[in-house]
């Protein structure tokens, strides 16, 4: 089969329908200032799809820091990769402050989260090493493991009993190959919102020899007494060997970092291909990162406001009989039962008639028959936003349960 012709046969479940090619189901466009209320197709919608947890995207001090940095440095500075001509004092300062904030000896800045974690994993492993990882790890981790030439063992999501069995298998194989074991999990799983069982995993170090890498994209800035992350929340800062987070969530920016023991971070500096062969993080993002981190450290009311909204939203949803799964983070999944077609009709109704914009998760991301409406509360949402959303969700739930979406035009178009 021709390569490009094959691409057309590999479209997702929604992409296979004629409506997709007619432009009906294109990527949605949110317009206007980043805020709880933005413009969608010419009208204002209340949006719960922005990972702007602490409201820093349009915080006046952040906007000023970004603008000042752009005026001072332009978009190009510094030129070149870090190890060639892209090193600056401010890069080092941000790394030092990040390491201190998350309780590690050293940190290293990365250009992007997705690319960064892939490069970290690639640099850490060789064909002799064995990996144990959670089945619901993010796509960036899965893509990294696809490059791994050694063995990997997966355990069902947060199933510590099974993880122990995989560690037994990994230990036996590592003894044969002479390699080490890398255990990978997430601090917060971005789809379901539940925390990785870091404490239980760290307890397994009493029986097995392995290193633990935690991707805490959604926990950094939102969890823990100081906001340092899930490892602080669960009291295992010292037991987590490598701590990773992106700037794309609580920091409302671009970039990422990896933190851990000084010797390991030093090794990664000289072995991460995505950083060795890529331009240094621009100074706009570095200076902006310093301001954002300052606010994370010194403005606890940002995290307090976030959790006020999270708790109010959860209570309102639970009072209306909704399930939010096992989430114990700001990520709030609303779990419903229905087909792909009903999900399309429901989400369209939410946007068109209730002006609510949120992410809709369907098969194959979740099992057939399940719909997840994924809400991301932020510190800049209001209690009025919460009340409006809960009322809208109650209304569409009643329509879904009564079968009103089953025979809609959208349900038929996108039906299974």
C-alpha positions as CSV (number, residue, x, y, z in Angstrom):
1,X,0.0,0.0,0.0
2,X,1.2,3.5,-0.8
3,X,2.5,5.2,2.4
4,X,0.2,8.3,2.1
5,X,-2.8,6.2,1.2
6,X,-2.2,4.1,4.3
7,X,-2.3,7.2,6.5
8,X,-6.0,7.7,5.5
9,X,-6.8,4.2,6.7
10,X,-5.2,4.9,10.1
11,X,-7.4,7.8,11.2
12,X,-8.9,7.7,14.7
13,X,-12.5,6.7,15.3
14,X,-13.8,10.2,14.7
15,X,-11.4,10.9,11.8
16,X,-12.9,8.0,9.8
17,X,-16.2,9.7,9.2
18,X,-17.1,11.9,6.3
19,X,-17.9,14.8,8.6
20,X,-14.2,15.0,9.5
21,X,-13.2,15.6,6.0
22,X,-15.9,18.2,5.6
23,X,-14.3,20.2,8.4
24,X,-17.0,19.4,11.0
25,X,-14.7,17.9,13.6
26,X,-11.5,20.0,13.2
27,X,-9.3,21.0,16.1
28,X,-11.3,23.6,18.2
29,X,-10.0,27.2,18.3
30,X,-10.1,29.1,21.5
31,X,-9.5,32.8,21.0
32,X,-8.9,35.8,23.3
33,X,-6.9,36.3,26.5
34,X,-6.1,33.1,28.3
35,X,-8.8,33.0,31.0
36,X,-11.7,30.9,32.3
37,X,-13.9,32.6,29.7
38,X,-12.7,32.7,26.1
39,X,-14.2,32.9,22.6
40,X,-15.2,29.8,20.6
41,X,-16.7,30.2,17.2
42,X,-17.7,33.8,17.9
43,X,-19.2,33.4,21.4
44,X,-18.0,33.3,24.9
45,X,-17.5,29.9,26.6
46,X,-16.6,28.9,30.1
47,X,-13.5,26.7,29.5
48,X,-12.2,23.9,31.7
49,X,-9.5,22.7,29.3
50,X,-6.5,24.9,30.1
51,X,-3.6,23.5,32.3
52,X,-3.2,27.0,33.8
53,X,-3.5,25.6,37.3
54,X,-2.3,28.7,39.2
55,X,-3.5,31.3,36.8
56,X,0.0,32.4,35.9
57,X,-0.6,32.7,32.1
58,X,-2.0,36.2,32.5
59,X,-0.7,37.1,35.9
60,X,0.3,40.8,35.7
61,X,3.8,40.2,37.2
62,X,4.4,37.3,34.8
63,X,3.2,39.3,31.8
64,X,5.6,42.1,32.7
65,X,8.5,39.7,33.3
66,X,7.9,38.1,29.9
67,X,7.6,41.5,28.1
68,X,10.7,42.9,29.8
69,X,12.7,39.8,28.9
70,X,11.6,40.1,25.3
71,X,12.5,43.7,25.1
72,X,15.9,43.1,26.7
73,X,17.0,39.9,25.0
74,X,14.8,39.4,21.9
75,X,13.6,35.9,20.9
76,X,17.0,34.5,19.8
77,X,19.3,34.9,22.8
78,X,21.2,32.8,23.5
79,X,22.3,31.2,20.2
80,X,23.5,27.6,20.2
81,X,23.2,24.5,22.4
82,X,24.1,24.8,26.1
83,X,27.4,23.0,25.8
84,X,28.5,25.1,22.9
85,X,27.4,28.8,23.2
86,X,24.0,28.7,24.9
87,X,25.0,28.7,28.6
88,X,24.1,31.7,30.7
89,X,24.2,32.7,34.4
90,X,20.4,32.9,34.4
91,X,20.0,29.3,33.1
92,X,22.2,28.2,36.0
93,X,20.2,30.3,38.4
94,X,16.9,28.8,37.4
95,X,18.3,25.3,37.6
96,X,19.6,26.0,41.1
97,X,16.3,27.4,42.3
98,X,14.3,24.6,40.8
99,X,16.6,22.0,42.5
100,X,16.2,23.6,45.9
101,X,12.4,23.9,45.5
102,X,11.9,20.2,44.7
103,X,14.5,19.0,47.3
104,X,17.2,17.8,45.0
105,X,20.9,18.5,44.6
106,X,20.9,19.6,41.0
107,X,18.5,20.3,38.2
108,X,18.9,20.7,34.4
109,X,16.7,22.7,32.1
110,X,15.1,21.1,29.1
111,X,13.6,22.7,26.0
112,X,10.3,20.8,26.1
113,X,8.5,18.4,28.4
114,X,7.7,15.6,25.8
115,X,11.0,15.7,24.1
116,X,12.8,16.2,27.4
117,X,11.5,13.1,29.3
118,X,12.1,11.0,26.2
119,X,15.7,12.1,26.1
120,X,16.2,11.5,29.8
121,X,15.0,7.9,29.5
122,X,17.0,7.3,26.4
123,X,20.2,8.6,28.1
124,X,19.7,6.6,31.3
125,X,19.2,3.2,29.6
126,X,21.3,0.7,27.6
127,X,20.3,-2.7,26.3
128,X,21.3,-4.4,29.5
129,X,18.9,-2.4,31.6
130,X,15.3,-3.3,32.6
131,X,12.4,-1.0,33.0
132,X,9.3,-1.4,35.1
133,X,6.5,1.1,34.5
134,X,2.8,1.9,35.1
135,X,0.4,1.0,32.3
136,X,-1.1,4.5,32.2
137,X,2.2,6.4,31.9
138,X,2.0,9.4,29.5
139,X,2.6,8.9,25.8
140,X,6.0,10.6,26.0
141,X,7.2,7.9,28.4
142,X,5.7,5.1,26.2
143,X,7.5,6.6,23.1
144,X,10.8,6.7,25.0
145,X,10.4,3.1,26.0
146,X,9.8,2.1,22.4
147,X,13.3,3.2,21.7
148,X,14.7,1.1,24.5
149,X,16.5,-1.9,23.2
150,X,16.3,-3.8,26.5
151,X,13.5,-5.5,28.3
152,X,10.5,-3.7,29.9
153,X,7.8,-4.9,32.2
154,X,4.5,-3.1,32.6
155,X,2.1,-3.4,35.6
156,X,-1.6,-2.5,35.7
157,X,-2.2,1.1,36.8
158,X,-1.3,1.7,40.4
159,X,-1.3,-2.1,41.2
160,X,1.5,-2.3,43.6
161,X,1.1,-6.1,44.2
162,X,1.6,-6.6,40.4
163,X,4.5,-4.1,40.3
164,X,6.3,-6.1,42.9
165,X,5.9,-9.2,40.7
166,X,7.4,-7.2,37.8
167,X,10.3,-6.1,40.0
168,X,10.9,-9.8,40.8
169,X,11.1,-10.6,37.0
170,X,13.2,-7.5,36.4
171,X,15.6,-8.4,39.2
172,X,16.2,-11.8,37.8
173,X,16.8,-10.6,34.3
174,X,19.1,-7.7,35.4
175,X,21.2,-10.2,37.3
176,X,21.7,-12.1,34.0
177,X,22.4,-9.1,31.9
178,X,24.4,-7.1,34.4
179,X,22.1,-4.1,34.0
180,X,20.1,-2.0,36.4
181,X,16.4,-1.4,36.9
182,X,14.6,1.8,36.2
183,X,11.1,2.2,37.7
184,X,8.9,4.8,36.0
185,X,5.6,6.3,37.2
186,X,3.8,9.6,37.3
187,X,3.2,11.8,40.2
188,X,-0.3,12.6,38.9
189,X,-1.9,10.7,36.0
190,X,-3.2,13.4,33.8
191,X,-6.3,11.6,32.5
192,X,-7.7,10.1,35.7
193,X,-6.2,12.6,38.2
194,X,-5.1,10.0,40.7
195,X,-1.7,10.2,42.2
196,X,0.9,7.5,41.6
197,X,1.5,5.4,44.7
198,X,5.0,6.8,45.3
199,X,5.1,5.9,48.9
200,X,4.3,2.3,48.3
201,X,6.7,2.1,45.4
202,X,9.5,3.6,47.6
203,X,8.7,1.0,50.2
204,X,9.6,-1.6,47.6
205,X,13.2,-0.4,47.7
206,X,13.6,-2.4,51.0
207,X,13.2,-5.5,48.9
208,X,14.6,-4.6,45.5
209,X,17.4,-2.5,44.0
210,X,16.0,0.0,41.5
211,X,16.0,3.7,40.7
212,X,12.8,5.7,40.6
213,X,11.9,8.3,38.0
214,X,8.8,10.3,38.5
215,X,7.1,12.4,35.9
216,X,5.2,15.0,37.9
217,X,3.8,17.3,35.2
218,X,0.5,17.8,37.0
219,X,1.7,17.6,40.6
220,X,4.5,20.3,40.4
221,X,3.0,23.5,41.8
222,X,-0.3,22.0,42.9
223,X,0.6,19.3,45.5
224,X,2.6,19.3,48.7
225,X,2.8,21.8,51.5
226,X,4.9,24.2,49.5
227,X,3.7,23.1,46.1
228,X,6.9,21.2,45.4
229,X,5.0,18.2,44.0
230,X,3.6,14.8,44.6
231,X,6.8,13.5,46.2
232,X,6.4,16.2,48.9
233,X,2.7,15.5,49.2
234,X,3.5,11.8,50.0
235,X,6.6,12.4,52.1
236,X,9.1,10.7,49.8
237,X,11.3,13.5,48.5
238,X,14.5,11.8,49.3
239,X,13.4,8.4,48.0
240,X,12.6,9.7,44.5
241,X,15.8,9.4,42.5
242,X,14.9,11.5,39.5
243,X,12.1,14.1,39.5
244,X,10.8,15.5,36.2
245,X,8.3,18.2,35.4
246,X,7.3,20.4,32.5
247,X,6.6,24.1,32.6
248,X,3.5,23.7,30.6
249,X,1.1,23.2,33.5
250,X,1.5,25.2,36.8
251,X,4.2,27.4,35.2
252,X,2.1,28.2,32.2
253,X,5.1,28.3,29.9
254,X,7.3,26.2,27.7
255,X,10.2,24.1,28.9
256,X,10.9,21.4,31.6
257,X,13.5,20.2,34.0
258,X,15.0,17.1,35.5
259,X,16.3,17.0,39.1
260,X,18.3,14.5,41.1
261,X,21.7,13.7,42.5
262,X,24.5,15.9,41.2
263,X,26.4,13.1,39.6
264,X,23.4,11.8,37.7
265,X,22.4,15.3,36.5
266,X,26.0,15.9,35.4
267,X,25.9,12.7,33.3
268,X,22.6,13.7,31.7
269,X,24.0,17.2,30.7
270,X,26.5,15.5,28.5
271,X,24.4,12.6,27.2
272,X,20.9,13.9,26.4
273,X,20.8,14.1,22.7
274,X,17.7,16.4,22.6
275,X,19.7,19.0,24.5
276,X,23.2,18.5,23.1
277,X,21.9,18.9,19.5
278,X,19.3,21.6,20.1
279,X,19.3,25.3,20.8
280,X,19.3,26.5,24.4
281,X,16.1,27.5,26.1
282,X,15.5,31.2,25.0
283,X,16.1,33.8,27.6
284,X,12.5,35.0,27.5
285,X,11.5,31.6,28.9
286,X,14.3,31.5,31.4
287,X,13.6,34.9,32.9
288,X,9.9,34.2,32.7
289,X,10.5,30.9,34.5
290,X,12.4,32.6,37.3
291,X,9.4,34.9,37.9
292,X,6.9,32.0,37.8
293,X,9.0,30.0,40.2
294,X,9.2,33.0,42.5
295,X,5.4,33.2,42.6
296,X,5.0,29.5,43.2
297,X,7.3,29.9,46.3
298,X,6.0,33.1,47.7
299,X,2.3,33.2,46.9
300,X,0.7,30.2,48.6
301,X,-2.7,31.9,48.0
302,X,-2.5,30.8,44.4
303,X,-2.5,27.1,45.3
304,X,-5.1,27.8,48.0
305,X,-7.4,29.4,45.4
306,X,-6.9,26.4,43.1
307,X,-7.9,24.0,45.8
308,X,-10.9,26.1,46.8
309,X,-12.2,25.7,43.2
310,X,-11.3,22.0,43.0
311,X,-13.1,21.2,46.2
312,X,-16.2,23.2,45.3
313,X,-16.4,21.6,41.9
314,X,-16.0,18.1,43.3
315,X,-18.6,18.7,46.0
316,X,-21.1,20.1,43.4
317,X,-20.6,17.2,41.0
318,X,-20.8,14.6,43.8
319,X,-24.0,16.2,45.1
320,X,-25.5,15.7,41.6
321,X,-24.5,12.0,41.6
322,X,-21.5,12.3,39.3
323,X,-18.4,10.1,39.7
324,X,-14.9,11.7,39.5
325,X,-13.1,8.4,39.8
326,X,-10.2,8.1,42.1
327,X,-8.8,11.6,41.5
328,X,-6.9,13.2,44.4
329,X,-5.3,16.0,42.4
330,X,-6.8,19.1,40.6
331,X,-7.5,17.0,37.5
332,X,-11.3,16.2,37.6
333,X,-12.6,13.5,35.4
334,X,-16.4,13.2,35.2
335,X,-17.2,9.6,34.3
336,X,-20.3,8.8,32.2
337,X,-21.6,5.8,30.2
338,X,-22.3,6.2,26.5
339,X,-21.2,5.6,23.0
340,X,-18.8,7.6,20.9
341,X,-21.7,9.1,19.0
342,X,-23.5,10.1,22.2
343,X,-20.2,11.6,23.5
344,X,-20.1,13.7,20.3
345,X,-23.7,14.9,20.7
346,X,-23.2,15.6,24.4
347,X,-20.1,17.7,23.9
348,X,-21.7,19.6,21.1
349,X,-24.7,20.3,23.3
350,X,-22.4,21.5,26.1
351,X,-20.6,23.9,23.8
352,X,-23.6,25.1,21.7
353,X,-26.4,25.4,24.3
354,X,-24.6,25.7,27.7
355,X,-21.4,27.5,26.6
356,X,-19.2,25.0,28.5
357,X,-15.9,24.0,26.9
358,X,-14.1,20.9,28.2
359,X,-12.2,18.0,26.9
360,X,-14.1,14.8,26.0
361,X,-12.3,11.5,26.2
362,X,-13.6,8.5,24.3
363,X,-12.6,5.1,23.0
364,X,-9.9,4.0,22.4
365,X,-8.4,6.2,25.1
366,X,-10.9,4.8,27.5
367,X,-12.9,1.5,27.2
368,X,-15.9,1.3,24.9
369,X,-19.0,2.5,26.6
370,X,-17.2,5.0,28.7
371,X,-17.1,8.8,28.3
372,X,-14.9,11.1,30.4
373,X,-15.5,14.8,30.6
374,X,-12.1,16.1,31.8
375,X,-12.1,19.3,33.8
376,X,-9.1,21.3,34.7
377,X,-9.9,23.7,37.6
378,X,-7.6,26.8,38.0
379,X,-7.0,29.4,40.6
380,X,-8.7,32.0,38.4
381,X,-12.0,30.2,38.1
382,X,-14.8,31.5,40.4
383,X,-17.5,29.8,42.5
384,X,-20.0,31.2,40.0
385,X,-18.2,29.3,37.3
386,X,-18.4,26.1,39.3
387,X,-22.2,26.5,39.9
388,X,-22.9,27.2,36.2
389,X,-20.9,24.2,35.2
390,X,-22.5,21.8,37.7
391,X,-26.0,22.9,36.5
392,X,-25.0,22.3,32.9
393,X,-23.6,18.9,33.6
394,X,-26.7,17.9,35.5
395,X,-28.8,18.9,32.5
396,X,-26.7,17.0,29.9
397,X,-26.5,13.9,32.2
398,X,-30.3,13.8,32.3
399,X,-30.4,14.0,28.5
400,X,-27.8,11.2,28.2
401,X,-29.6,8.9,30.6
402,X,-32.9,9.4,28.9
403,X,-31.4,8.6,25.5
404,X,-31.9,12.0,23.9
405,X,-28.5,12.0,22.4
406,X,-28.8,8.5,20.9
407,X,-30.6,9.5,17.7
408,X,-29.1,12.9,17.2
409,X,-27.5,13.8,13.9
410,X,-24.1,13.9,15.5
411,X,-24.6,10.5,17.2
412,X,-25.5,9.0,13.9
413,X,-22.6,10.6,12.1
414,X,-20.0,9.5,14.7
415,X,-21.7,6.3,15.8
416,X,-19.8,3.1,16.1
